[in-house]
């Protein structure tokens, strides 16, 4: 997994490593992560807020 994944402002749900990273970080399934991105867009802060997690 690229080291810059955690520094990105957007979540690339088409990249398997990125999906796994963000799903693990937010404690959700990859499907839940995909749904969050569909609902609020790919910005990490928006997805974090939607899922009820701090963006850090």
KABELZI-V610331 format. One record per residue. RES is the residue in one letter. PSI is psi in radians with two decimals (* if undefined). NEAR is the number of other C-alpha atoms within 10 Angstrom. D_FIRST is the distance of its C-alpha to the first C-alpha in Angstrom with 1 decimal. Layout:
BEGIN
res,psi,near,d_first
RES,PSI,NEAR,D_FIRST
RES,PSI,NEAR,D_FIRST
END
This chain:
BEGIN
res,psi,near,d_first
X,2.30,9,0.0
X,2.48,7,3.8
X,-0.38,7,6.3
X,-0.08,7,8.6
X,-0.77,15,7.5
X,-0.19,15,10.1
X,-0.13,9,12.6
X,2.59,12,13.0
X,-0.27,13,16.4
X,2.64,17,15.7
X,2.17,22,13.7
X,1.69,18,12.9
X,-0.14,19,14.1
X,-0.16,9,14.0
X,2.03,10,10.3
X,-0.78,11,9.5
X,-0.70,14,6.0
X,-0.77,20,7.7
X,-0.83,19,10.7
X,-0.77,16,9.6
X,-0.92,17,8.4
X,-0.64,22,11.7
X,-0.77,18,13.8
X,-0.77,13,13.1
X,-0.69,13,13.7
X,-0.12,18,16.9
X,0.65,13,17.9
X,2.92,13,18.6
X,2.84,14,18.1
X,-0.62,19,16.1
X,-0.74,12,19.6
X,-0.68,14,20.7
X,-0.79,25,17.9
X,-0.74,19,18.9
X,-0.75,13,22.4
X,-0.75,18,21.9
X,-0.68,21,20.4
X,-0.65,12,23.4
X,-0.74,12,25.8
X,-0.03,15,24.8
X,3.13,15,22.4
X,-0.05,18,18.8
X,2.27,15,19.4
X,-0.76,22,17.5
X,-0.64,18,20.9
X,-0.76,20,22.7
X,-0.74,26,20.5
X,-0.80,20,20.6
X,-0.75,13,24.4
X,-0.70,15,24.8
X,-0.09,16,23.1
X,0.56,10,25.1
X,2.59,14,22.3
X,2.50,13,22.2
X,-0.51,15,19.6
X,*,8,19.2
END
